[in-house]
Amino acid sequence: MFNNLAVCQAVLNALPDATFLKDRQYRLVFLNRKACELFGKSAAEMIGQTALDDLDARLVAHILDRDRFVMETGEPVAFEEQLVTPTNETLSFIVRSSRIFLQSEPYLLVTLNDISELRASEAQTRYLAYHDILTGLHNRTALYEQLNQVVVPAAGPDGAAGGMLLLMDLDGFKNINDTYGHPAGDFVLCEFARRLQGVAPQESLVARMGGDEFSLLIRAALSRQAADTLCESIVKLTQSPFTLIGASPFVTVSVGATFIGPSAITAGELLRKADAALYEAKRLGKNMHCFYSESLDASLTSKRRMEKALALALSSGRDISCAYQPLIRSADNQIIGVEALARWKDKELGEISPVQFVALAEETGLIIPLGKFILRQACREMLRWTDLSVSVNVSPIQLRDRGFARMVLDLLAEERFSPERLELELTETAIMNSDANSKAQLVILRQAGVRISLDDFGTGYSSLSLLKDIVVDSVKIDRSFVQFVTQLKDTAAIVTAVSNLGVKLNLQVIAEGVETAEQKQFLVDAGCTQMQGFLFSKPLAQEKLAALFDDIARNPGPDANPSA
């Protein structure tokens, strides 16, 4: 017969979290080995103490308030605290406290879950999410966020505007990669980034957009003359050779600029205008700068034409369709769901990229009917596969609609599609910017059985507080991290940390953009529970998806590649 006390002590000592019991006077009556290590004292020294002697008064008061609440009400609590160890190391913990009764006496059972490594990885994740790994500059995500925060002042008496956005592209950069190799190309990109930072005005944001494209966001007002001078100095940056061992490759730079005027404008519109000016600079011969003007805006007519065509397609129910990318379960390589992706092929305009028409739909308000159309079509076409989940992307604009949850649930009822099979994907930024109504919509949907997924995890705020504010069922690791997991140690560490976070919070961890077997193996080892990407299958129309399932049925096997 085991000694019950000895068994309990052995079990508690084996727990990875610091665990202890407090009596009615909030004194320690038991603590496990991990708790002794944390406090730097033996159990004999701690029994009968409150374990609060070395803490600051504010923290002591906070902990005692929580202890009294749990002891008096019996309601368990969980909160985050930072503790300073005897070695002056600051640690972050999730503290969980609950009331239990032993021989009719109330006690507090407290556990401290160390999340210090996750907090550190959060900071690293945020840095990587907002910075270009190669050059150390800010990236496209950081630029978009800053553009959205730009406050446009009225123009000054000298004609100065409220700032300026510049896009730059290195002319002839591909030749450097082809002639001298990619390491040489990387050197040129880093050196140009250093030179660009040297001429950028203070308080401006310098970013690498990707490839050989850079941007500069200036928040201070500039006169046209000052803007001309700055652009000319940027063009001259490439006149000094980029000296390599045994070579001096030559490139030039083209610059497109647009003033941030006094009228309201979106980040996308600013980028479009700067890009139109950049295109004109290249058309005129490169190695020069060009400012945006209305005469360059031939795309405006095309945009209006596209808007009219999209509205017609939605009202008629023609030309817009769904493609489905399979979602693979890591444990057995089986298809367990699909992500529904919008596709549009107009008879006159041809096939239009989702990047174009989804952004246009958000700008014009057509995203509401477009989102409803895609959801309905996905439910109808996936009804035949009763064991598959269906993921649908949701725009922040849809989420702000007060009738969004009711629309989704009514549509599911009309199509006889189970709410438990539907997963709505939202970006971190969308959730972060959501208001009380948006959060209420999500609560209604989750109570009905609809699952919520946090898409593009790592490219936004990536904080534990975000996951606590909005209850989600899964997180998707962004493809920008997945593509480098086998090449960059920092990125590999981030993916592993996110997977561990998912396990601790009982979330499904989905990796998107998986393209190689090496990436897949790393993600499986890291703990990702689900994957999708071209390694398994590209997005497929309904009939091709059916053919894929038929092929799998004819060639079953747990290790079969779904795309085979």
Secondary structure per residue as TSV (DSSP state, phi and psi in degrees):
chain	resnum	aa	ss	phi	psi
A	1	M	-	360.0	127.5
A	2	F	-	-73.3	146.8
A	3	N	-	-75.8	117.7
A	4	N	H	-57.8	-42.3
A	5	L	H	-64.8	-42.0
A	6	A	H	-63.7	-40.6
A	7	V	H	-63.1	-46.3
A	8	C	H	-60.5	-43.8
A	9	Q	H	-64.1	-40.3
A	10	A	H	-64.4	-42.2
A	11	V	H	-64.7	-47.2
A	12	L	H	-65.5	-34.9
A	13	N	H	-67.5	-24.6
A	14	A	H	-83.1	-11.4
A	15	L	-	-69.0	141.6
A	16	P	S	-75.5	-16.9
A	17	D	S	-97.9	146.2
A	18	A	E	-64.0	125.4
A	19	T	E	-133.5	134.2
A	20	F	E	-153.0	163.4
A	21	L	E	-114.0	140.0
A	22	K	E	-119.8	143.4
A	23	D	-	-87.2	-170.5
A	24	R	T	-61.6	-25.1
A	25	Q	T	-94.3	10.7
A	26	Y	S	64.4	30.0
A	27	R	-	-99.0	148.6
A	28	L	E	-71.8	130.1
A	29	V	E	-115.5	-15.4
A	30	F	E	-160.3	142.1
A	31	L	E	-148.2	145.4
A	32	N	-	-85.2	178.4
A	33	R	H	-61.3	-39.1
A	34	K	H	-63.9	-37.8
A	35	A	H	-66.6	-38.5
A	36	C	H	-62.5	-41.9
A	37	E	H	-63.0	-39.5
A	38	L	H	-65.0	-46.3
A	39	F	H	-81.7	-11.8
A	40	G	T	71.4	26.1
A	41	K	S	-139.3	161.0
A	42	S	-	-80.2	163.7
A	43	A	H	-60.8	-38.1
A	44	A	H	-62.4	-37.0
A	45	E	H	-72.0	-28.0
A	46	M	H	-91.8	-31.4
A	47	I	T	-57.8	130.3
A	48	G	T	92.1	-10.1
A	49	Q	S	-95.5	170.6
A	50	T	-	-97.1	-9.4
A	51	A	S	65.3	20.8
A	52	L	-	-114.6	3.4
A	53	D	T	-62.1	-35.3
A	54	D	T	-94.9	7.1
A	55	L	S	-99.4	157.5
A	56	D	-	-73.0	160.6
A	57	A	H	-61.6	-38.7
A	58	R	H	-62.9	-44.4
A	59	L	H	-68.3	-38.9
A	60	V	H	-60.2	-45.1
A	61	A	H	-63.9	-39.8
A	62	H	H	-64.4	-45.6
A	63	I	H	-65.3	-42.5
A	64	L	H	-63.7	-37.6
A	65	D	H	-61.1	-44.8
A	66	R	H	-65.6	-41.8
A	67	D	H	-60.8	-44.5
A	68	R	H	-63.2	-41.4
A	69	F	H	-59.6	-47.8
A	70	V	H	-66.4	-43.0
A	71	M	H	-65.0	-38.3
A	72	E	H	-81.3	-35.9
A	73	T	H	-100.9	-24.9
A	74	G	-	80.0	1.5
A	75	E	-	-82.6	125.0
A	76	P	-	-70.3	151.8
A	77	V	E	-131.3	156.6
A	78	A	E	-141.1	129.1
A	79	F	E	-151.7	165.2
A	80	E	E	-104.3	137.7
A	81	E	E	-139.9	157.5
A	82	Q	E	-111.1	133.7
A	83	L	E	-122.1	144.6
A	84	V	E	-102.3	121.1
A	85	T	-	-76.2	167.7
A	86	P	T	-57.8	-20.5
A	87	T	T	-95.2	16.6
A	88	N	S	63.7	26.3
A	89	E	-	-93.7	129.3
A	90	T	E	-88.7	122.7
A	91	L	E	-118.6	147.0
A	92	S	E	-105.6	136.4
A	93	F	E	-133.6	147.1
A	94	I	E	-93.4	115.3
A	95	V	E	-97.4	126.1
A	96	R	E	-119.6	128.8
A	97	S	E	-132.6	134.7
A	98	S	E	-144.5	157.0
A	99	R	E	-96.5	133.6
A	100	I	E	-129.7	162.6
A	101	F	E	-117.4	128.4
A	102	L	E	-123.6	116.4
A	103	Q	T	52.3	45.7
A	104	S	T	71.2	3.2
A	105	E	E	-102.4	136.4
A	106	P	E	-80.1	139.3
A	107	Y	E	-135.2	158.0
A	108	L	E	-102.0	125.9
A	109	L	E	-100.4	117.4
A	110	V	E	-120.7	134.1
A	111	T	E	-125.6	143.8
A	112	L	E	-117.3	110.9
A	113	N	E	-96.4	112.6
A	114	D	E	-72.3	115.5
A	115	I	-	-115.7	23.3
A	116	S	H	-59.9	-43.4
A	117	E	H	-65.6	-37.4
A	118	L	H	-66.6	-38.7
A	119	R	H	-64.2	-41.6
A	120	A	H	-65.1	-39.6
A	121	S	H	-70.2	-29.1
A	122	E	H	-59.6	-46.2
A	123	A	H	-62.8	-39.7
A	124	Q	H	-69.3	-38.1
A	125	T	H	-61.9	-44.0
A	126	R	H	-63.1	-41.0
A	127	Y	H	-61.2	-48.5
A	128	L	H	-65.2	-32.1
A	129	A	H	-69.4	-24.7
A	130	Y	H	-111.6	4.5
A	131	H	B	-132.1	148.9
A	132	D	-	-79.1	128.3
A	133	I	T	-66.5	-38.5
A	134	L	T	-71.4	-52.1
A	135	T	T	-95.7	-18.1
A	136	G	-	81.7	-2.1
A	137	L	S	-73.4	169.2
A	138	H	B	-64.6	161.9
A	139	N	-	-113.0	-172.9
A	140	R	H	-60.3	-39.5
A	141	T	H	-60.7	-44.8
A	142	A	H	-63.1	-40.9
A	143	L	H	-63.3	-45.7
A	144	Y	H	-57.5	-44.0
A	145	E	H	-64.6	-42.5
A	146	Q	H	-67.6	-37.7
A	147	L	H	-61.3	-39.5
A	148	N	H	-68.4	-19.4
A	149	Q	H	-98.2	-2.1
A	150	V	-	-65.6	128.9
A	151	V	-	-100.9	120.7
A	152	V	-	-90.3	112.6
A	153	P	-	-82.7	166.6
A	154	A	-	-70.1	150.2
A	155	A	-	-65.2	143.0
A	156	G	-	-78.4	174.7
A	157	P	T	-65.0	-24.6
A	158	D	T	-91.5	12.2
A	159	G	-	85.7	7.1
A	160	A	-	-68.7	143.5
A	161	A	-	-100.3	179.7
A	162	G	S	-88.6	23.2
A	163	G	-	136.0	-176.8
A	164	M	E	-155.3	146.9
A	165	L	E	-118.1	129.7
A	166	L	E	-120.3	137.4
A	167	L	E	-114.5	136.5
A	168	M	E	-127.8	143.8
A	169	D	E	-136.8	129.9
A	170	L	E	-78.1	118.6
A	171	D	E	-77.6	132.7
A	172	G	T	77.5	15.2
A	173	F	H	-66.2	-34.9
A	174	K	H	-58.6	-34.3
A	175	N	H	-64.2	-32.6
A	176	I	H	-65.7	-46.4
A	177	N	H	-60.6	-43.3
A	178	D	H	-70.0	-35.3
A	179	T	H	-88.7	-44.9
A	180	Y	H	-107.4	-10.9
A	181	G	-	99.7	162.9
A	182	H	H	-66.9	-33.6
A	183	P	H	-59.0	-38.3
A	184	A	H	-65.4	-41.5
A	185	G	H	-61.2	-41.4
A	186	D	H	-63.1	-38.5
A	187	F	H	-62.2	-43.7
A	188	V	H	-62.9	-43.0
A	189	L	H	-61.4	-44.0
A	190	C	H	-67.3	-40.0
A	191	E	H	-68.1	-40.8
A	192	F	H	-64.5	-39.3
A	193	A	H	-59.6	-41.7
A	194	R	H	-64.0	-43.5
A	195	R	H	-65.9	-39.2
A	196	L	H	-64.3	-41.2
A	197	Q	H	-61.5	-30.4
A	198	G	H	-69.0	-26.8
A	199	V	H	-105.2	-9.0
A	200	A	S	-68.3	135.7
A	201	P	-	-60.9	156.2
A	202	Q	T	-61.6	150.4
A	203	E	T	66.6	15.5
A	204	S	-	-98.6	163.7
A	205	L	E	-110.6	121.9
A	206	V	E	-104.3	128.6
A	207	A	E	-136.9	150.1
A	208	R	E	-101.8	119.5
A	209	M	E	-78.9	-20.0
A	210	G	E	134.5	149.9
A	211	G	T	58.9	-128.0
A	212	D	T	-108.9	26.9
A	213	E	E	-107.1	131.3
A	214	F	E	-124.0	164.6
A	215	S	E	-142.5	159.0
A	216	L	E	-141.3	119.8
A	217	L	E	-106.7	118.1
A	218	I	E	-108.6	122.6
A	219	R	-	-88.9	-24.1
A	220	A	S	-80.1	151.9
A	221	A	-	-67.0	139.5
A	222	L	-	-129.7	139.6
A	223	S	-	-77.6	164.8
A	224	R	H	-62.1	-37.0
A	225	Q	H	-65.7	-44.5
A	226	A	H	-64.4	-37.0
A	227	A	H	-66.2	-41.5
A	228	D	H	-60.1	-45.7
A	229	T	H	-61.2	-42.9
A	230	L	H	-63.7	-46.3
A	231	C	H	-61.9	-40.1
A	232	E	H	-64.4	-38.2
A	233	S	H	-66.7	-32.7
A	234	I	H	-69.8	-42.7
A	235	V	H	-59.7	-34.9
A	236	K	G	-75.5	-10.1
A	237	L	G	-60.6	-29.7
A	238	T	G	-91.6	1.4
A	239	Q	S	-72.1	-28.6
A	240	S	S	-79.4	132.1
A	241	P	-	-65.5	151.8
A	242	F	-	-93.7	94.6
A	243	T	-	-81.1	121.0
A	244	L	B	-110.4	170.7
A	245	I	T	-66.8	112.3
A	246	G	T	79.6	10.8
A	247	A	B	-159.6	155.8
A	248	S	-	-136.4	78.0
A	249	P	-	-62.7	149.2
A	250	F	-	-117.3	128.9
A	251	V	-	-137.0	162.6
A	252	T	E	-124.8	175.0
A	253	V	E	-132.1	137.7
A	254	S	E	-107.0	142.4
A	255	V	E	-127.9	130.5
A	256	G	E	-116.6	132.9
A	257	A	E	-132.5	147.8
A	258	T	E	-140.5	137.9
A	259	F	E	-77.5	146.6
A	260	I	-	-91.7	100.1
A	261	G	-	-80.6	-178.6
A	262	P	S	-75.9	-13.6
A	263	S	S	-88.7	154.1
A	264	A	-	-63.2	140.0
A	265	I	-	-152.5	151.0
A	266	T	-	-91.0	161.0
A	267	A	H	-60.6	-40.8
A	268	G	H	-62.5	-37.1
A	269	E	H	-70.0	-38.6
A	270	L	H	-61.1	-45.7
A	271	L	H	-63.7	-39.3
A	272	R	H	-63.5	-41.7
A	273	K	H	-66.6	-43.5
A	274	A	H	-64.0	-36.3
A	275	D	H	-68.9	-36.9
A	276	A	H	-63.2	-39.8
A	277	A	H	-67.5	-38.5
A	278	L	H	-63.7	-43.0
A	279	Y	H	-60.0	-40.2
A	280	E	H	-66.0	-40.0
A	281	A	H	-61.4	-39.2
A	282	K	H	-70.5	-38.9
A	283	R	H	-64.3	-32.2
A	284	L	T	-81.7	-0.6
A	285	G	T	128.0	-0.7
A	286	K	S	68.4	178.1
A	287	N	S	55.2	41.8
A	288	M	S	-158.3	175.6
A	289	H	E	-122.0	156.6
A	290	C	E	-145.5	140.4
A	291	F	E	-98.4	147.0
A	292	Y	-	-68.1	142.6
A	293	S	-	-146.8	162.1
A	294	E	G	-60.3	-28.2
A	295	S	G	-65.4	-22.0
A	296	L	G	-82.7	-11.2
A	297	D	-	-86.8	52.8
A	298	A	T	-65.1	-22.9
A	299	S	H	-70.3	-17.4
A	300	L	H	-62.2	-42.0
A	301	T	H	-62.4	-42.2
A	302	S	H	-63.9	-38.1
A	303	K	H	-64.5	-43.7
A	304	R	H	-64.7	-37.6
A	305	R	H	-64.4	-41.0
A	306	M	H	-66.4	-39.8
A	307	E	H	-60.9	-44.2
A	308	K	H	-64.2	-41.4
A	309	A	H	-65.9	-38.6
A	310	L	H	-66.5	-42.2
A	311	A	H	-61.7	-40.9
A	312	L	H	-65.6	-41.3
A	313	A	H	-63.3	-38.6
A	314	L	H	-71.5	-38.2
A	315	S	H	-71.6	-31.6
A	316	S	H	-90.6	-19.0
A	317	G	T	75.9	18.5
A	318	R	-	-113.1	157.6
A	319	D	S	75.3	-16.0
A	320	I	E	-102.6	134.3
A	321	S	E	-142.5	179.5
A	322	C	E	-115.5	140.8
A	323	A	E	-115.0	149.3
A	324	Y	E	-124.3	121.8
A	325	Q	E	-101.3	122.0
A	326	P	E	-62.1	147.6
A	327	L	E	-110.1	125.3
A	328	I	E	-105.7	133.6
A	329	R	E	-81.8	125.4
A	330	S	T	-63.8	-33.9
A	331	A	T	-63.3	-37.8
A	332	D	T	-134.7	8.7
A	333	N	T	65.0	25.1
A	334	Q	E	-98.1	149.2
A	335	I	E	-77.4	121.1
A	336	I	E	-116.0	-7.0
A	337	G	E	-172.6	179.1
A	338	V	E	-140.3	153.2
A	339	E	E	-104.0	125.7
A	340	A	E	-85.6	126.0
A	341	L	E	-122.0	134.2
A	342	A	E	-74.6	139.8
A	343	R	E	-132.9	144.6
A	344	W	E	-139.7	122.7
A	345	K	E	-128.0	103.5
A	346	D	E	-86.7	146.1
A	347	K	T	-63.2	-33.9
A	348	E	T	-98.5	-40.4
A	349	L	T	-84.0	-15.9
A	350	G	E	83.5	-160.8
A	351	E	E	-80.8	125.8
A	352	I	E	-112.3	134.0
A	353	S	-	-63.5	139.1
A	354	P	H	-58.2	-31.0
A	355	V	H	-57.7	-38.7
A	356	Q	H	-75.2	-55.0
A	357	F	H	-78.8	-25.5
A	358	V	H	-69.7	-42.9
A	359	A	H	-62.0	-40.8
A	360	L	H	-63.9	-41.8
A	361	A	H	-62.3	-40.0
A	362	E	H	-66.5	-39.3
A	363	E	H	-68.8	-33.6
A	364	T	H	-99.6	-5.7
A	365	G	T	88.9	-1.9
A	366	L	T	-73.2	-6.1
A	367	I	H	-65.0	-26.7
A	368	I	H	-65.5	-55.7
A	369	P	H	-67.8	-31.9
A	370	L	H	-64.9	-45.7
A	371	G	H	-61.0	-41.1
A	372	K	H	-66.6	-39.7
A	373	F	H	-62.2	-46.5
A	374	I	H	-66.0	-40.9
A	375	L	H	-62.4	-44.6
A	376	R	H	-65.2	-44.5
A	377	Q	H	-65.4	-39.2
A	378	A	H	-63.7	-42.1
A	379	C	H	-63.7	-43.0
A	380	R	H	-64.4	-46.4
A	381	E	H	-76.6	-24.3
A	382	M	H	-95.4	-1.1
A	383	L	T	-60.4	-30.4
A	384	R	T	-69.2	-24.8
A	385	W	-	-103.9	89.7
A	386	T	T	-70.3	-16.4
A	387	D	T	-98.1	5.4
A	388	L	-	-100.9	138.4
A	389	S	E	-85.3	157.7
A	390	V	E	-129.3	124.0
A	391	S	E	-103.1	135.6
A	392	V	E	-131.6	133.0
A	393	N	E	-75.7	143.1
A	394	V	-	-123.7	130.7
A	395	S	-	-82.2	150.8
A	396	P	H	-57.5	-31.0
A	397	I	H	-66.6	-41.0
A	398	Q	H	-62.1	-42.3
A	399	L	H	-65.4	-29.2
A	400	R	T	-77.6	-11.8
A	401	D	-	-70.4	123.2
A	402	R	T	-63.9	-21.3
A	403	G	T	-99.6	12.8
A	404	F	H	-61.6	-51.4
A	405	A	H	-60.8	-43.4
A	406	R	H	-64.4	-39.6
A	407	M	H	-60.4	-45.7
A	408	V	H	-62.9	-47.4
A	409	L	H	-68.0	-37.9
A	410	D	H	-64.2	-41.8
A	411	L	H	-63.6	-42.6
A	412	L	H	-61.8	-39.9
A	413	A	H	-65.6	-42.4
A	414	E	H	-62.2	-39.3
A	415	E	H	-90.0	-0.1
A	416	R	T	56.5	43.1
A	417	F	-	-109.4	125.5
A	418	S	-	-65.7	130.3
A	419	P	G	-58.1	-30.4
A	420	E	G	-66.3	-17.7
A	421	R	G	-89.0	-9.6
A	422	L	E	-99.4	135.5
A	423	E	E	-126.9	127.5
A	424	L	E	-99.5	128.2
A	425	E	E	-101.5	125.1
A	426	L	E	-125.1	144.9
A	427	T	E	-78.5	159.7
A	428	E	H	-59.5	-42.4
A	429	T	H	-62.1	-39.2
A	430	A	H	-62.3	-42.9
A	431	I	H	-70.2	-40.3
A	432	M	H	-62.9	-35.7
A	433	N	T	-91.9	4.6
A	434	S	-	-72.6	147.9
A	435	D	-	-97.5	-175.3
A	436	A	H	-60.6	-37.7
A	437	N	H	-64.3	-42.7
A	438	S	H	-60.3	-44.0
A	439	K	H	-65.2	-35.9
A	440	A	H	-65.3	-37.6
A	441	Q	H	-60.9	-42.1
A	442	L	H	-66.3	-38.1
A	443	V	H	-62.1	-43.8
A	444	I	H	-60.5	-44.7
A	445	L	H	-67.2	-42.0
A	446	R	H	-66.8	-37.1
A	447	Q	H	-63.8	-27.1
A	448	A	T	-84.0	-6.6
A	449	G	T	110.1	-8.7
A	450	V	-	-71.0	135.4
A	451	R	E	-90.7	153.4
A	452	I	E	-120.6	131.5
A	453	S	E	-118.3	139.2
A	454	L	E	-94.3	107.1
A	455	D	E	-85.6	157.3
A	456	D	E	54.5	39.4
A	457	F	E	-61.3	132.1
A	458	G	T	108.8	-17.3
A	459	T	S	-97.2	-0.6
A	460	G	S	-125.6	-112.6
A	461	Y	-	-97.2	-31.5
A	462	S	-	47.5	45.8
A	463	S	-	-113.5	152.5
A	464	L	H	-62.2	-34.5
A	465	S	H	-62.4	-34.6
A	466	L	H	-64.3	-42.9
A	467	L	H	-70.7	-22.3
A	468	K	H	-83.8	-31.4
A	469	D	H	-71.2	-41.5
A	470	I	S	-117.8	116.3
A	471	V	-	-74.6	120.9
A	472	V	-	-121.3	165.2
A	473	D	S	-104.6	-22.4
A	474	S	E	-154.0	158.0
A	475	V	E	-125.0	142.8
A	476	K	E	-108.4	121.5
A	477	I	E	-75.6	125.7
A	478	D	-	-63.4	146.8
A	479	R	H	-61.7	-25.1
A	480	S	H	-65.4	-25.6
A	481	F	H	-85.3	-41.6
A	482	V	H	-60.0	-38.3
A	483	Q	T	-67.4	-16.8
A	484	F	T	-113.5	9.1
A	485	V	T	-62.9	-28.6
A	486	T	T	-96.1	3.3
A	487	Q	T	-118.7	-35.5
A	488	L	-	-118.7	126.1
A	489	K	H	-63.1	-41.5
A	490	D	H	-61.1	-43.6
A	491	T	H	-65.9	-41.0
A	492	A	H	-60.5	-40.0
A	493	A	H	-65.6	-38.3
A	494	I	H	-64.1	-47.0
A	495	V	H	-61.2	-41.8
A	496	T	H	-64.1	-41.7
A	497	A	H	-64.5	-42.0
A	498	V	H	-63.5	-39.9
A	499	S	H	-63.1	-42.8
A	500	N	H	-63.8	-39.4
A	501	L	H	-60.2	-44.2
A	502	G	H	-60.1	-42.1
A	503	V	H	-62.0	-44.3
A	504	K	H	-65.3	-32.0
A	505	L	T	-98.6	10.3
A	506	N	T	57.9	41.8
A	507	L	-	-107.0	151.8
A	508	Q	E	-75.9	134.9
A	509	V	E	-111.5	115.8
A	510	I	E	-111.1	129.9
A	511	A	E	-103.5	125.2
A	512	E	E	-108.1	156.3
A	513	G	-	79.5	27.0
A	514	V	-	-75.4	123.0
A	515	E	-	-122.6	-18.8
A	516	T	S	-128.7	158.0
A	517	A	H	-65.2	-32.2
A	518	E	H	-65.8	-42.8
A	519	Q	H	-61.3	-44.6
A	520	K	H	-58.4	-46.6
A	521	Q	H	-64.2	-40.3
A	522	F	H	-61.5	-44.7
A	523	L	H	-65.8	-38.0
A	524	V	H	-63.2	-46.1
A	525	D	H	-64.6	-32.0
A	526	A	H	-74.8	-16.8
A	527	G	T	107.7	8.4
A	528	C	-	-65.2	129.6
A	529	T	-	-89.1	-23.2
A	530	Q	E	-141.7	154.4
A	531	M	E	-144.3	156.0
A	532	Q	E	-151.1	154.6
A	533	G	S	157.7	176.0
A	534	F	T	-65.3	-20.4
A	535	L	T	-58.9	-34.2
A	536	F	T	-95.8	-49.1
A	537	S	-	-173.3	143.3
A	538	K	-	-78.2	167.3
A	539	P	-	-59.4	135.3
A	540	L	B	-124.3	145.3
A	541	A	-	-67.7	164.4
A	542	Q	H	-55.2	-44.9
A	543	E	H	-66.3	-35.9
A	544	K	H	-74.2	-30.0
A	545	L	H	-65.4	-41.5
A	546	A	H	-61.1	-40.8
A	547	A	H	-64.2	-37.3
A	548	L	H	-62.4	-44.4
A	549	F	H	-65.5	-38.0
A	550	D	H	-62.6	-39.6
A	551	D	H	-66.6	-39.7
A	552	I	H	-65.3	-39.0
A	553	A	H	-63.7	-35.1
A	554	R	H	-77.7	-23.7
A	555	N	S	-128.3	66.0
A	556	P	-	-69.6	161.6
A	557	G	-	155.6	133.9
A	558	P	T	-63.9	-24.1
A	559	D	T	-103.4	9.4
A	560	A	-	-70.3	139.9
A	561	N	-	-76.2	124.6
A	562	P	T	-58.9	-25.4
A	563	S	T	-88.1	-1.3
A	564	A	-	-66.1	360.0
